[in-house]
Amino acid sequence: MTAPRRALIVIDAQQEYFDGLLPIQHPDRNASIARIRTAIDGAEQADAPVVLVQHELPSEAPVFASGSATWHNHPVVAAHEQRASHRIRKQFSSIFAGTDLESWLRDRGIDTITLVGYMTNNCVIASAAAAEPLGFAVEVLSDATGAIDLANEAGSAPARQVHDTLMALLHSNWAAVTDTNTWTAALQTGEALGKSDLVTSAAQGRQAP
């Protein structure tokens, strides 16, 4: 198999998820931001492009307000802003909606995107799903992403359940899900990471206790 041409996409690693109204609950946000740093360092060492994405809403918005303290990238990610291969501001959940990312990736021959950042239950899953019809392979680093507790009229779920469920869902169809150390090793060797499929995941699900 041809070695994947990867780009690391750091999605919305912003202060909103640490000091704002949407604090990441699982995995631990301080642990996940450390894994994001590891992934960025690994990508830079392997000369893989690093794309930094920031969600940006109008200045009167309650979250991600342009220029606000919680709009800024977490200091761990901000330290890499000047070296980033590309930077994007977005208004929708998908990293592709209303941005130049697709064309930027194609111009550089990128066929595989590795997603880290926040949130698992919003921008990560939306971006993975949006990549499918565009033909990009997707990888998601489970320990470098994170989810929040959810409760509304339709039900409720703690962040651990949300995150773990979505990792299994992503791996069943849209993305190869792995941890940062495994991905870094694959990046160094040029190895492609495998994912499951719906039929296999369904069969294994029926056998699960």
C-alpha positions in Angstrom: 0.0 0.0 0.0 1.1 3.6 -0.7 2.1 5.4 2.4 -0.6 7.9 3.5 0.1 11.6 2.9 -1.1 13.0 6.2 -1.9 16.4 7.6 -2.6 16.9 11.3 -5.7 19.0 11.9 -5.9 20.7 15.3 -9.6 21.5 15.8 -10.6 24.3 18.1 -8.1 23.8 20.8 -9.3 27.0 22.3 -9.7 28.5 25.8 -13.5 28.1 25.5 -12.9 24.4 26.4 -10.8 25.2 29.4 -12.0 28.5 30.9 -15.3 29.1 29.1 -18.8 27.7 29.0 -17.8 24.4 27.4 -15.1 22.8 29.6 -14.0 19.4 28.3 -14.9 16.6 30.8 -13.5 13.5 29.3 -10.7 12.6 28.7 -9.2 15.0 31.2 -8.7 18.3 29.3 -5.2 18.8 30.7 -4.2 15.3 29.6 -5.7 15.7 26.2 -4.0 19.1 25.5 -0.7 17.4 26.4 -1.4 14.7 23.9 -2.3 17.4 21.3 1.2 18.9 21.9 2.7 15.4 21.4 0.9 15.0 18.1 2.0 18.5 16.9 5.6 17.8 17.9 5.4 14.4 16.1 4.0 16.0 12.9 6.6 18.7 12.9 9.4 16.2 13.3 8.0 14.1 10.4 7.5 17.2 8.2 3.8 16.6 8.1 1.6 19.7 7.7 -0.1 21.0 10.8 -3.3 23.0 10.3 -4.7 25.0 13.2 -8.5 25.6 13.2 -10.3 28.2 15.4 -14.0 28.5 15.8 -15.0 32.1 15.5 -18.4 33.8 16.1 -19.5 37.4 16.2 -18.2 39.5 19.2 -21.6 39.4 20.9 -21.8 35.6 20.9 -21.8 33.8 24.3 -19.0 31.4 23.1 -16.1 31.7 20.7 -16.7 35.5 20.4 -14.1 36.9 18.0 -11.1 38.4 19.9 -12.4 37.3 23.3 -10.2 35.6 25.9 -11.8 32.2 25.4 -11.6 32.5 21.6 -7.8 32.3 21.7 -6.0 29.0 21.3 -4.8 27.3 24.4 -1.2 28.3 25.1 0.1 24.9 24.2 -1.3 25.3 20.7 -0.7 29.1 20.5 3.0 28.3 20.8 2.9 26.7 17.4 0.8 29.4 15.6 3.8 30.9 13.8 5.0 27.6 12.5 1.6 26.2 11.4 1.4 25.2 7.8 -2.1 26.7 7.5 -4.6 28.4 9.8 -8.4 28.4 9.4 -11.3 30.2 11.1 -14.6 28.5 10.8 -18.3 29.1 11.8 -19.7 25.7 11.4 -19.0 22.3 13.0 -17.3 20.8 10.0 -13.7 22.0 9.2 -14.6 21.9 5.5 -17.8 24.1 5.6 -17.1 27.6 4.5 -13.3 27.2 4.5 -10.5 26.6 2.0 -9.3 23.4 3.6 -10.4 21.0 0.9 -8.6 22.9 -1.8 -5.5 23.5 0.4 -5.2 19.7 1.1 -5.7 18.7 -2.5 -3.1 21.3 -3.7 -0.6 19.5 -1.5 -1.5 15.9 -2.4 -2.8 15.2 1.2 -5.1 12.1 1.2 -5.3 11.5 5.0 -6.3 13.9 7.7 -5.6 13.2 11.4 -8.1 14.9 13.7 -7.3 16.1 17.3 -9.0 18.7 19.4 -12.5 19.5 20.4 -15.3 18.4 20.7 -15.6 14.8 20.0 -19.4 15.2 20.0 -19.5 18.2 17.6 -16.7 19.3 15.4 -14.7 16.0 15.4 -17.6 13.8 14.3 -19.0 16.4 11.9 -15.6 16.8 10.2 -15.0 13.1 10.0 -18.4 12.6 8.3 -17.8 15.5 6.0 -14.5 14.1 4.8 -16.2 10.9 3.5 -17.8 12.2 0.3 -14.6 14.3 -0.3 -12.5 11.1 -0.5 -10.2 11.9 2.4 -9.2 9.1 4.8 -9.6 10.1 8.4 -7.8 9.3 11.6 -8.9 10.3 15.1 -6.7 10.3 18.1 -8.9 9.2 21.0 -6.6 10.6 23.8 -6.1 14.0 22.0 -9.8 14.8 21.7 -12.5 15.3 24.3 -16.3 15.5 25.0 -18.6 17.2 27.4 -21.5 16.0 29.6 -24.8 16.3 27.7 -28.4 16.7 28.9 -31.4 18.0 27.1 -35.1 17.1 26.3 -34.0 14.0 24.4 -31.9 12.5 27.2 -28.6 12.7 28.9 -25.1 11.1 28.8 -21.9 11.7 30.8 -18.9 12.8 28.8 -17.1 9.4 29.2 -20.1 7.6 27.6 -20.4 10.3 24.9 -16.7 10.1 24.0 -16.3 6.3 24.2 -19.5 5.7 22.2 -18.4 8.2 19.5 -14.9 6.6 19.2 -16.6 3.2 18.5 -19.0 4.8 16.1 -16.2 6.6 14.2 -14.0 3.5 14.0 -17.0 1.5 12.6 -17.2 3.6 9.5 -15.6 7.1 9.2 -12.2 7.0 10.8 -9.3 4.9 12.0 -9.3 5.6 15.8 -6.1 5.2 17.7 -4.0 6.8 20.5 -1.4 9.4 20.0 1.6 7.1 20.6 0.4 4.6 18.1 -0.2 7.3 15.5 3.2 8.9 16.1 4.9 5.6 15.4 2.8 5.0 12.3 3.7 8.6 11.1 7.4 7.8 11.5 7.2 4.5 9.5 4.6 5.7 6.9 2.2 3.0 8.0 -1.5 3.3 7.2 -3.9 2.7 10.1 -6.8 0.4 9.7 -10.4 0.9 10.8 -13.3 -1.4 11.2 -16.5 -1.4 9.1 -20.2 -1.5 9.9 -20.7 -5.2 9.2 -17.8 -6.3 11.3 -18.6 -3.9 14.1 -22.3 -5.1 14.1 -21.2 -8.7 14.3 -18.8 -8.0 17.2 -21.4 -5.9 18.9 -23.9 -8.9 18.9 -21.2 -11.0 20.5 -20.3 -8.5 23.2 -21.5 -9.3 26.7 
